[in-house]
Amino acid sequence: MIRVGQTRVTLESVIGLYEQGASAEEIAMRFDALDLHAIYATLGYYLGHRPQVQLYLDRRQQGSLAARREAESRSPTAQIRNRLDRQRIRGDASPAG
């Protein structure tokens, strides 16, 4: 996971806000750990290396989705949710009395 400078703020966070239309100043207000220099450097790198950064972001997103699916499949809540869905479907199929 790429972080901006010596902070815990991720590259995904900064680029995500930028792609949503946030200015560097708005990003700085959102992350008080970042100064404008770090934000402009990050955005400058992103704009100069967009294909490479986008490939990284896409891989991170795919990894996150796979991890989420795996965690949900092992979670007892997933099993409970499936059981409740089956009961609801059976209840919907039963005749009104």
Secondary structure, DSSP 8 states (H G I E B T S, - for coil): --BSTTSS-BHHHHHHHHHTT--HHHHHHH-TT--HHHHHHHHHHHHHSHHHHHHHHHHHHHHHHHHHHHHHHHSHHHHHHHHHHHHHHHHHHS---
